[in-house]
Amino acid sequence: MSVRRRDVLGGRAAVVGIGATEFSKDSGRSELRLAVEAVGLALADAGLSPADVDGMVTFTMDTNPEITVAQAAGIGELSFFSRVHYGGGAACATVQQAALAVASGVAEVVVCYRAFNERSGRRFGSGVQHREPSAEGAALGWALPFGLLTPASWVAMAAQRYLHTYGLTPDAFGHVAVTDRKYAATNPAAYFHGKPITLADHAASRWIVEPLRLLDCCQETDGGQAIVVTSVERARDLPKPPAVITAAAQGAGRAQEQMTSFYRDDLSGLPEMSVVARQLWRGSGLAPGDIDVGILYDHFTPFVLMQLEEFGFCGPGEAADFVAEETLPLNTHGGQLGEAYLHGMNGIAEAVRQVRGTSVNQIPGAARTLVTAGTGVPTSGLILAADG
């Protein structure tokens, strides 16, 4: 989708299958096995077999190569395989890549997947341990020597500026945490099932990096998630109602870095998500008031508030009150704070369930869902809708 004009991708592909392993803190099996399990479950959900698959998409950060997963899952020849960079920012872009392949005829059935042992194996929250020299790594050289070693510390810089700009306190972030945990509490798949929190719990949780508290930060999870994409025409012959890809977009802003874009003119927003928002609204012909459910990437609570403002659901500095009023059902699976941290792929699955009408926290009449990917990095987004 061009940042300058409307594209023609919308309505030509759909998500027809979703599958996930259990979400845990110690899976007890390899990341490859997690990927293969998730792929098998997604294909079964779609009513398709491994023989139907001819395309695969994953993250550059995934340790499971497309051809290795294909071999282990019983998938044969591939005519399309692709990876998307920038960590969680890749989530919705994997589906965009799949939709582009299907719409152009390069592939007929594409599986998107992400699998990792992010708690029992490599822990992203531990921060930068070692990096090979690279142009991308050079940007971190302006932050690491001064103690900004972890994702929480990078986000805290922008969060502090947001609070200063709008005259808020860290309690503003608590509304996101409480909302996520409310939905997680009634989701049996969520790690925090049965464990809602209050604003007082949020305020009492320990500091991680001011102004971020423990309950402002997402989990670390072991697990896998897969998503199956095919044409809308073929989707109509499959067992489950399709979630039509109404619009899909990627976005990188001016002066963009990966989590350390501290040299922009304004740190109180997310310009990369504004790029995504403009494309999604233009490509779909929709507006914020048309969205029934928002699945917004929530590795840290402040960036959920900024996303709501970038998408125009409310004005600058107003998102905390917007969340508190529950005007828009938000992260009905519990989000990455409450369900699991799967780099946003589990959020796409929840958006599909809402469109199908099968979510454990189903919003009556939900026909259009907005999904976003990782923030603070070059990112992506989707609008999924019921067919017809």
Phi, psi and chi 1 to 4 in degrees:
 res  aa     phi    psi   chi1   chi2   chi3   chi4
   1 MET       -  124.8  179.8 -178.1  -69.4      -
   2 SER   -74.7  145.3  169.8      -      -      -
   3 VAL   -71.6   -9.7  -63.9      -      -      -
   4 ARG  -104.6  -21.6  -61.1  175.9 -177.9   86.2
   5 ARG  -151.6  163.5   56.0 -174.1  171.2   82.5
   6 ARG   -71.7  141.5 -177.1  170.8  178.4  169.7
   7 ASP   -94.5 -177.3   73.2  -81.7      -      -
   8 VAL  -120.8   21.7  -65.2      -      -      -
   9 LEU   -79.7  -36.6  178.7   61.9      -      -
  10 GLY   -54.9  134.4      -      -      -      -
  11 GLY    84.6    5.0      -      -      -      -
  12 ARG  -103.2  -10.1  -59.2 -178.9   65.1 -176.1
  13 ALA  -144.5  162.8      -      -      -      -
  14 ALA  -147.7  154.2      -      -      -      -
  15 VAL   -85.4  125.3  176.9      -      -      -
  16 VAL  -119.8   -7.4  -65.1      -      -      -
  17 GLY  -151.9  141.2      -      -      -      -
  18 ILE  -135.6  143.6   52.8  175.4      -      -
  19 GLY  -156.0  140.8      -      -      -      -
  20 ALA  -142.5  149.0      -      -      -      -
  21 THR   -74.3  177.1   67.0      -      -      -
  22 GLU   -67.5  154.2   82.3  -73.1   -2.7      -
  23 PHE   -99.7  124.3  -55.3  134.4      -      -
  24 SER  -144.1 -178.5   72.5      -      -      -
  25 LYS  -106.0   -6.0  -59.0  -60.4 -179.0 -173.0
  26 ASP  -158.0   91.0 -172.8    0.8      -      -
  27 SER   -67.7  -29.5   71.8      -      -      -
  28 GLY    75.6   13.4      -      -      -      -
  29 ARG  -148.9  168.5   49.7 -153.2 -166.2  -85.1
  30 SER   -71.0  160.7   70.3      -      -      -
  31 GLU   -65.5  -32.2  -66.9 -178.5  -29.3      -
  32 LEU   -63.6  -44.7  175.1   58.7      -      -
  33 ARG   -63.1  -40.2 -178.4  170.9  171.7 -179.0
  34 LEU   -59.7  -44.0  -67.5  171.9      -      -
  35 ALA   -61.6  -46.4      -      -      -      -
  36 VAL   -65.6  -39.5  171.7      -      -      -
  37 GLU   -61.7  -46.0  -73.9 -178.6   19.8      -
  38 ALA   -63.8  -41.8      -      -      -      -
  39 VAL   -62.1  -45.3  168.9      -      -      -
  40 GLY   -60.6  -41.9      -      -      -      -
  41 LEU   -66.9  -38.8  -69.3  166.8      -      -
  42 ALA   -66.8  -41.3      -      -      -      -
  43 LEU   -65.5  -40.6  -72.5  171.8      -      -
  44 ALA   -62.6  -40.4      -      -      -      -
  45 ASP   -63.2  -34.2 -178.7   64.8      -      -
  46 ALA   -80.6  -12.6      -      -      -      -
  47 GLY    74.8   27.2      -      -      -      -
  48 LEU  -118.8  166.5  -64.6  168.8      -      -
  49 SER  -115.5  164.8   71.9      -      -      -
  50 PRO   -54.9  -31.0  -28.8   36.9      -      -
  51 ALA   -66.3  -19.9      -      -      -      -
  52 ASP   -79.1  -17.4  -67.4  -54.4      -      -
  53 VAL   -83.3  131.7  178.3      -      -      -
  54 ASP  -132.6   11.3   54.5    2.3      -      -
  55 GLY  -149.2  149.6      -      -      -      -
  56 MET  -145.0  142.5  -56.0 -165.2   76.2      -
  57 VAL  -137.4  138.8 -172.7      -      -      -
  58 THR  -146.8 -165.5 -172.6      -      -      -
  59 PHE   -95.3  151.2  -67.1   46.7      -      -
  60 THR   -62.9  -26.2   57.9      -      -      -
  61 MET   -79.2  -12.2  -66.5 -176.3   73.1      -
  62 ASP   -72.3  141.3 -155.6  -70.8      -      -
  63 THR   -87.1   -0.4   62.0      -      -      -
  64 ASN  -107.3  100.7  -56.9  -64.2      -      -
  65 PRO   -60.1  149.2  -21.9   33.0      -      -
  66 GLU   -57.0  -43.5  -58.1   92.1  -45.6      -
  67 ILE   -70.1  -30.4   56.4  172.8      -      -
  68 THR   -71.2  -43.6  -54.1      -      -      -
  69 VAL   -63.4  -41.8  174.1      -      -      -
  70 ALA   -59.4  -45.5      -      -      -      -
  71 GLN   -63.1  -46.1 -179.0 -177.4   31.0      -
  72 ALA   -70.4  -26.1      -      -      -      -
  73 ALA   -92.2   -0.2      -      -      -      -
  74 GLY    81.7   17.7      -      -      -      -
  75 ILE   -84.8  141.7  -65.3  167.8      -      -
  76 GLY   -92.5 -124.5      -      -      -      -
  77 GLU   -70.9  142.9  -63.6  176.6  -25.1      -
  78 LEU  -115.8  135.1  -63.2  176.7      -      -
  79 SER  -105.7   -4.6   57.7      -      -      -
  80 PHE  -152.5  130.5  176.1   74.1      -      -
  81 PHE  -150.0  140.8   38.5   94.1      -      -
  82 SER  -156.2  157.2  178.2      -      -      -
  83 ARG  -134.2  150.5  -70.7 -171.3  169.6 -146.3
  84 VAL  -120.7  138.4 -171.6      -      -      -
  85 HIS   -88.4  175.6 -165.7   28.1      -      -
  86 TYR    78.2   42.4  -55.9  117.0      -      -
  87 GLY    53.0 -132.7      -      -      -      -
  88 GLY   -61.1  -19.1      -      -      -      -
  89 GLY   -64.0  -14.0      -      -      -      -
  90 ALA   -82.7  -15.0      -      -      -      -
  91 ALA   -52.3  -62.2      -      -      -      -
  92 CYS   -68.9  -26.7  -65.4      -      -      -
  93 ALA   -67.8  -25.5      -      -      -      -
  94 THR   -63.7  -39.7   64.0      -      -      -
  95 VAL   -70.7  -36.9  175.4      -      -      -
  96 GLN   -61.2  -45.1 -178.8 -167.8   38.1      -
  97 GLN   -59.6  -43.4  -70.9  -86.8  -46.0      -
  98 ALA   -62.9  -43.6      -      -      -      -
  99 ALA   -63.5  -40.2      -      -      -      -
 100 LEU   -62.3  -41.4  -72.9  165.9      -      -
 101 ALA   -65.0  -43.0      -      -      -      -
 102 VAL   -67.3  -45.6  167.8      -      -      -
 103 ALA   -64.2  -30.7      -      -      -      -
 104 SER   -89.9   -6.2   64.4      -      -      -
 105 GLY    83.4    7.5      -      -      -      -
 106 VAL   -70.4  -32.1  171.6      -      -      -
 107 ALA  -145.7  161.2      -      -      -      -
 108 GLU  -107.2  -39.2  -65.0 -176.8   10.5      -
 109 VAL  -134.0  118.2  175.6      -      -      -
 110 VAL  -119.3  133.1 -177.9      -      -      -
 111 VAL  -105.7  127.1  175.3      -      -      -
 112 CYS  -103.4  138.5  -50.2      -      -      -
 113 TYR  -148.9  158.9   64.8   90.8      -      -
 114 ARG  -152.3  130.2  179.2   77.3  172.3  105.0
 115 ALA  -145.2  136.5      -      -      -      -
 116 PHE  -161.4  156.9   52.9   32.4      -      -
 117 ASN  -100.0   79.9  -74.7  -40.7      -      -
 118 GLU   -88.1   -4.4 -157.4  -92.6  -36.2      -
 119 ARG  -108.6  -50.6  173.9   69.1 -175.5 -164.5
 120 SER   -81.6  -17.9   64.6      -      -      -
 121 GLY  -107.3 -120.8      -      -      -      -
 122 ARG   -73.0  126.8  176.3 -167.1  172.5 -167.9
 123 ARG  -104.8  111.1  -61.4 -179.8   63.3  179.6
 124 PHE   -61.9  -32.2  -64.7  162.1      -      -
 125 GLY   -66.7  -13.7      -      -      -      -
 126 SER   -75.7  -11.2   62.9      -      -      -
 127 GLY    86.0 -166.8      -      -      -      -
 128 VAL   -76.7  118.5  176.8      -      -      -
 129 GLN  -100.5  -39.6  -56.6  -65.8  -47.6      -
 130 HIS  -162.9  139.5  172.0   73.9      -      -
 131 ARG  -138.7  137.9  -72.6 -172.6   71.9   99.1
 132 GLU   -72.4  148.5  -65.7  -62.5  -32.2      -
 133 PRO   -57.7  133.5  -24.2   34.6      -      -
 134 SER  -159.9  161.1   67.9      -      -      -
 135 ALA   -62.4  -39.0      -      -      -      -
 136 GLU   -64.4  -41.5 -176.5  176.8   73.1      -
 137 GLY   -66.9  -22.7      -      -      -      -
 138 ALA   -60.9  -34.2      -      -      -      -
 139 ALA   -62.6  -36.9      -      -      -      -
 140 LEU   -66.6  -22.9  -69.3  173.4      -      -
 141 GLY   -63.4  -17.8      -      -      -      -
 142 TRP   -87.3   -7.6  -65.0  102.8      -      -
 143 ALA  -118.9  -40.4      -      -      -      -
 144 LEU   -59.5  -42.9  -59.6 -174.4      -      -
 145 PRO   -63.1  -16.9  -23.6   36.1      -      -
 146 PHE  -100.3   12.2  -55.1  100.2      -      -
 147 GLY    98.5    0.2      -      -      -      -
 148 LEU   -87.0   82.6  -60.6 -179.4      -      -
 149 LEU  -104.6  -15.5  -62.9  170.4      -      -
 150 THR  -124.6  160.1   65.4      -      -      -
 151 PRO   -54.5  -39.7  -29.9   37.4      -      -
 152 ALA   -60.6  -40.0      -      -      -      -
 153 SER   -69.7  -34.1   67.0      -      -      -
 154 TRP   -68.9  -42.8  -59.2  -31.6      -      -
 155 VAL   -69.7  -33.1  172.2      -      -      -
 156 ALA   -59.2  -32.3      -      -      -      -
 157 MET   -60.9  -48.7  -65.2  -77.6  -76.5      -
 158 ALA   -69.3  -37.8      -      -      -      -
 159 ALA   -62.2  -41.4      -      -      -      -
 160 GLN   -64.3  -40.1 -171.2   66.3   53.7      -
 161 ARG   -66.5  -38.5 -173.4   64.1 -171.0 -178.3
 162 TYR   -59.5  -47.5  179.1   85.3      -      -
 163 LEU   -61.9  -43.2  -63.7  179.3      -      -
 164 HIS   -63.0  -44.3  171.8   78.3      -      -
 165 THR   -61.1  -40.3  -61.7      -      -      -
 166 TYR  -107.0    9.5  -61.1  113.6      -      -
 167 GLY    63.9   39.7      -      -      -      -
 168 LEU  -108.3  169.4  -58.2  172.0      -      -
 169 THR  -113.7  166.3   69.0      -      -      -
 170 PRO   -58.9  -17.8  -27.4   36.1      -      -
 171 ASP   -61.4  -22.9  -67.5  -16.6      -      -
 172 ALA   -59.3  -30.6      -      -      -      -
 173 PHE   -74.0  -20.1  -54.9  145.6      -      -
 174 GLY   -62.6  -28.9      -      -      -      -
 175 HIS   -62.2  -36.4  -62.0  -68.6      -      -
 176 VAL   -66.5  -46.5  174.4      -      -      -
 177 ALA   -61.1  -43.4      -      -      -      -
 178 VAL   -65.0  -42.3  169.3      -      -      -
 179 THR   -62.6  -47.4  -62.7      -      -      -
 180 ASP   -59.9  -46.9  -84.4   21.5      -      -
 181 ARG   -70.3  -26.4  -70.1  -71.7  -67.1  -87.6
 182 LYS   -62.2  -46.1  176.3 -174.5   74.4  171.1
 183 TYR   -73.4  -36.5  -74.3  119.1      -      -
 184 ALA   -61.3  -34.8      -      -      -      -
 185 ALA   -61.7  -25.0      -      -      -      -
 186 THR  -109.2   13.3   52.7      -      -      -
 187 ASN  -110.5  107.0  175.0    7.8      -      -
 188 PRO   -59.4  -23.4  -24.3   35.3      -      -
 189 ALA   -80.2  -12.6      -      -      -      -
 190 ALA   -79.2  143.4      -      -      -      -
 191 TYR   -61.9  -36.1 -176.7   75.8      -      -
 192 PHE   -98.9   34.3  -74.4  112.4      -      -
 193 HIS   -58.8  131.1  177.1 -126.6      -      -
 194 GLY    77.6   12.5      -      -      -      -
 195 LYS  -131.0   69.6  -62.7  178.2 -180.0  179.2
 196 PRO   -70.9  163.9   29.2  -36.2      -      -
 197 ILE  -130.0  166.7   60.6  170.2      -      -
 198 THR  -113.8  169.3   64.7      -      -      -
 199 LEU   -60.2  -34.3  -72.5  173.5      -      -
 200 ALA   -65.2  -38.8      -      -      -      -
 201 ASP   -61.7  -43.0  -67.1  -30.8      -      -
 202 HIS   -60.7  -47.7  171.4  -93.1      -      -
 203 ALA   -66.2  -25.0      -      -      -      -
 204 ALA   -89.6  -10.1      -      -      -      -
 205 SER   -72.1  151.3   63.7      -      -      -
 206 ARG   -71.2  154.7   62.7 -175.1  174.6   87.3
 207 TRP   -68.4  139.9  -66.2  113.4      -      -
 208 ILE  -102.3  -62.0  -60.7  -59.4      -      -
 209 VAL  -143.0  113.3 -177.4      -      -      -
 210 GLU   -55.1  134.0  -68.9 -170.1   53.9      -
 211 PRO   -96.4   24.2   36.9  -37.0      -      -
 212 LEU   -95.0  129.1  -59.7 -179.4      -      -
 213 ARG   -99.7  172.0  -62.7 -177.1  179.5  -83.5
 214 LEU   -54.1  -42.3  176.8   64.3      -      -
 215 LEU   -79.4    3.3  -66.6  178.9      -      -
 216 ASP   -91.9   -5.9  -69.1  -50.4      -      -
 217 CYS  -113.1  140.6  -55.4      -      -      -
 218 CYS   -71.8  172.1   71.6      -      -      -
 219 GLN   -78.9  177.7  -52.2  174.9   60.2      -
 220 GLU  -118.8  128.2  -65.0  170.9  -50.9      -
 221 THR  -133.0  146.2  -58.6      -      -      -
 222 ASP   -99.5  135.4  -72.3    8.1      -      -
 223 GLY   163.2  178.5      -      -      -      -
 224 GLY  -142.7  150.4      -      -      -      -
 225 GLN  -140.8  137.1  177.6   80.0   58.6      -
 226 ALA  -132.8  152.5      -      -      -      -
 227 ILE  -138.8  134.3  -65.3  161.5      -      -
 228 VAL  -109.8  131.3 -178.0      -      -      -
 229 VAL  -123.2  136.2  175.5      -      -      -
 230 THR  -148.3 -175.6 -169.1      -      -      -
 231 SER   -71.0  154.5   67.8      -      -      -
 232 VAL   -61.7  -38.2  170.4      -      -      -
 233 GLU   -61.8  -46.9  -68.6   73.6   22.6      -
 234 ARG   -69.0  -34.8 -174.8  167.8 -173.4  176.5
 235 ALA   -58.4  -34.0      -      -      -      -
 236 ARG   -68.4  -15.9  -69.9  169.9  179.2  152.0
 237 ASP   -96.4    2.2  -65.4  -31.6      -      -
 238 LEU   -98.4  164.7  -63.1  175.3      -      -
 239 PRO   -65.7  -36.9  -19.4   30.1      -      -
 240 LYS   -98.9  149.0  -58.6  -70.3  178.2   65.0
 241 PRO   -60.1  133.0  -20.6   31.3      -      -
 242 PRO   -75.6  150.7   27.2  -34.2      -      -
 243 ALA  -103.7  103.3      -      -      -      -
 244 VAL   -72.4  134.2  176.7      -      -      -
 245 ILE   -81.1   93.2  -60.0  165.3      -      -
 246 THR   -73.9  -33.3  -57.8      -      -      -
 247 ALA  -159.7  149.9      -      -      -      -
 248 ALA  -147.2  141.9      -      -      -      -
 249 ALA  -153.7  153.6      -      -      -      -
 250 GLN  -115.7  160.4  -74.5 -176.5  -81.2      -
 251 GLY  -156.1  136.0      -      -      -      -
 252 ALA  -132.5  137.2      -      -      -      -
 253 GLY   -93.8  174.5      -      -      -      -
 254 ARG   -65.9  146.2  -65.9 -177.6 -176.4  -83.9
 255 ALA    56.1   35.1      -      -      -      -
 256 GLN   -75.6  131.9  179.4   81.5   62.1      -
 257 GLU  -126.5  174.8  -66.4  178.8    5.0      -
 258 GLN   -93.1   94.9 -175.5  162.2  -64.7      -
 259 MET    78.9   -9.1  -60.7  -67.7  -69.2      -
 260 THR  -126.0   43.6   57.4      -      -      -
 261 SER   -81.3   62.8  -57.4      -      -      -
 262 PHE   -88.1   -1.2  -58.6  139.6      -      -
 263 TYR  -107.9   16.9  -60.5   95.0      -      -
 264 ARG   -75.8  166.5  -68.6  168.9  164.7  170.0
 265 ASP   -68.1  -27.7  -66.4  -24.1      -      -
 266 ASP  -140.8  126.1 -175.6    6.2      -      -
 267 LEU  -100.0    5.4  -69.7 -177.4      -      -
 268 SER   -93.6   10.0   60.8      -      -      -
 269 GLY  -144.0 -173.1      -      -      -      -
 270 LEU  -128.6   85.1  -64.6  167.3      -      -
 271 PRO   -56.5  -33.7  -25.7   35.1      -      -
 272 GLU   -64.4  -34.5   59.5  -83.4    3.0      -
 273 MET   -75.5  -26.1 -162.9   56.3   79.0      -
 274 SER   -64.7  -38.9  175.5      -      -      -
 275 VAL   -60.2  -45.0  176.5      -      -      -
 276 VAL   -63.6  -45.2  170.1      -      -      -
 277 ALA   -60.6  -46.3      -      -      -      -
 278 ARG   -60.1  -40.1  -65.1 -165.0  -53.9  -89.0
 279 GLN   -68.4  -42.9  -66.5  176.2   83.9      -
 280 LEU   -64.4  -42.9  -68.0 -178.6      -      -
 281 TRP   -66.3  -42.1  -64.6  141.8      -      -
 282 ARG   -68.2  -43.8 -176.6  172.7   61.2 -115.0
 283 GLY   -68.0  -32.6      -      -      -      -
 284 SER   -93.3  -20.9   65.8      -      -      -
 285 GLY    73.5   13.4      -      -      -      -
 286 LEU  -100.9  171.6  -59.2  173.6      -      -
 287 ALA  -135.6  167.6      -      -      -      -
 288 PRO   -50.2  -38.1  -30.6   37.4      -      -
 289 GLY   -67.5  -12.1      -      -      -      -
 290 ASP   -88.2   -9.1  -62.1  -45.7      -      -
 291 ILE   -87.2  131.3  -60.9  -60.7      -      -
 292 ASP   -92.2  -31.7  -60.3  -50.7      -      -
 293 VAL  -142.8  138.1 -178.7      -      -      -
 294 GLY  -112.0  123.2      -      -      -      -
 295 ILE  -111.2   93.7  -52.0  -64.2      -      -
 296 LEU  -106.7  132.4  -56.7 -172.2      -      -
 297 TYR   -57.0  125.8 -162.0   93.7      -      -
 298 ASP  -131.6   51.9   57.4  -22.8      -      -
 299 HIS   -67.5  -27.2   54.4  -15.6      -      -
 300 PHE  -142.1  136.6  -61.9  100.0      -      -
 301 THR   -59.4  -39.0   57.4      -      -      -
 302 PRO   -57.9  -34.6  -22.5   32.7      -      -
 303 PHE   -73.3  -19.1  -79.8  175.7      -      -
 304 VAL   -68.2  -43.4  174.3      -      -      -
 305 LEU   -61.0  -44.9  -58.3 -176.4      -      -
 306 MET   -64.6  -36.1  -65.3 -177.8 -163.3      -
 307 GLN   -63.8  -44.5  -72.9 -179.6   78.9      -
 308 LEU   -57.0  -37.9  -72.3  165.6      -      -
 309 GLU   -73.8  -39.7  -65.7  166.0   12.9      -
 310 GLU   -64.2  -34.0  -63.8  -71.6    1.8      -
 311 PHE   -82.9   -7.7  -88.1   91.0      -      -
 312 GLY    85.7   16.0      -      -      -      -
 313 PHE   -69.6  -23.8  -73.1  100.1      -      -
 314 CYS  -158.1  174.5   56.3      -      -      -
 315 GLY   -82.3  168.1      -      -      -      -
 316 PRO   -56.7  131.5  -25.2   35.5      -      -
 317 GLY    80.5    1.3      -      -      -      -
 318 GLU  -103.7   -1.0  -62.5  175.7   -3.8      -
 319 ALA   -68.4  -33.2      -      -      -      -
 320 ALA   -61.0  -44.5      -      -      -      -
 321 ASP   -66.5  -36.9  -70.7  -20.9      -      -
 322 PHE   -60.5  -45.7 -180.0   86.5      -      -
 323 VAL   -65.0  -42.8  174.9      -      -      -
 324 ALA   -60.9  -33.5      -      -      -      -
 325 GLU   -78.6   -9.1  -68.0  164.9    1.6      -
 326 GLU    54.6   38.8  -60.4 -173.0   31.1      -
 327 THR   -65.2  -38.5  -54.8      -      -      -
 328 LEU  -117.9  120.9  175.1   72.0      -      -
 329 PRO   -56.2  128.7  -25.2   36.0      -      -
 330 LEU  -128.1  125.9 -169.4   65.8      -      -
 331 ASN    50.1   61.8  -66.9  -15.1      -      -
 332 THR   -71.0   -6.8   49.5      -      -      -
 333 HIS   -90.2  -11.6   57.0  -41.1      -      -
 334 GLY   108.7   -8.0      -      -      -      -
 335 GLY    67.2 -171.0      -      -      -      -
 336 GLN   -79.9  -16.9  -63.0 -176.9  116.3      -
 337 LEU   -75.7  -33.6  -82.8   74.4      -      -
 338 GLY  -112.2  -39.0      -      -      -      -
 339 GLU   -87.9  -70.6 -175.2 -174.0   57.0      -
 340 ALA  -167.1  154.6      -      -      -      -
 341 TYR   -99.1   97.8  177.1   70.4      -      -
 342 LEU  -119.3   38.6 -103.0  -66.9      -      -
 343 HIS    54.4   31.8 -103.6  164.2      -      -
 344 GLY    87.5   -9.7      -      -      -      -
 345 MET   -68.5  -32.9  -64.8  -66.1  -84.9      -
 346 ASN   -68.8  -24.3   52.4  -40.7      -      -
 347 GLY   -68.2  -38.8      -      -      -      -
 348 ILE   -62.6  -41.1  -59.2  172.4      -      -
 349 ALA   -61.1  -40.3      -      -      -      -
 350 GLU   -65.5  -38.3  173.0   62.9   10.3      -
 351 ALA   -60.8  -38.9      -      -      -      -
 352 VAL   -63.8  -45.1  172.7      -      -      -
 353 ARG   -60.7  -39.8  -71.6 -171.2  -69.7  -93.9
 354 GLN   -62.5  -42.1  -74.7  -70.6  -15.3      -
 355 VAL   -66.0  -36.8  168.5      -      -      -
 356 ARG   -73.7  -24.1  -73.2  178.3  173.1  178.0
 357 GLY    87.0   25.9      -      -      -      -
 358 THR  -119.1    9.1   60.3      -      -      -
 359 SER   -68.4  146.5  171.0      -      -      -
 360 VAL   -67.2  -20.4  -64.6      -      -      -
 361 ASN  -118.8   54.9  -66.6  -48.7      -      -
 362 GLN   -64.0  132.0 -175.6   62.2   42.2      -
 363 ILE   -91.1  119.1  -57.2  -56.7      -      -
 364 PRO   -55.8  131.8  -25.3   35.1      -      -
 365 GLY    74.5   12.4      -      -      -      -
 366 ALA   -64.9  116.0      -      -      -      -
 367 ALA  -121.2  -18.2      -      -      -      -
 368 ARG  -135.9  128.3  -60.4 -174.2 -176.0   97.7
 369 THR  -123.8  140.4   58.7      -      -      -
 370 LEU  -102.8  130.9  168.1   67.5      -      -
 371 VAL  -124.9  136.0 -165.2      -      -      -
 372 THR  -122.5  158.9   62.3      -      -      -
 373 ALA  -107.1 -169.2      -      -      -      -
 374 GLY   -54.9  143.8      -      -      -      -
 375 THR  -112.3  155.6   43.3      -      -      -
 376 GLY    87.7   -5.0      -      -      -      -
 377 VAL  -133.5  166.0  -63.1      -      -      -
 378 PRO   -53.6  133.4  -28.0   37.7      -      -
 379 THR  -136.4 -168.2 -171.3      -      -      -
 380 SER  -158.1  168.4   53.1      -      -      -
 381 GLY  -158.8  162.4      -      -      -      -
 382 LEU  -139.0  151.1  -62.8  168.6      -      -
 383 ILE  -118.7  119.5  -65.4  177.3      -      -
 384 LEU  -108.7  141.8  -58.2 -179.9      -      -
 385 ALA  -142.3  157.2      -      -      -      -
 386 ALA   -65.8  149.4      -      -      -      -
 387 ASP   -69.9  130.6 -171.1   22.7      -      -
 388 GLY    80.1      -      -      -      -      -
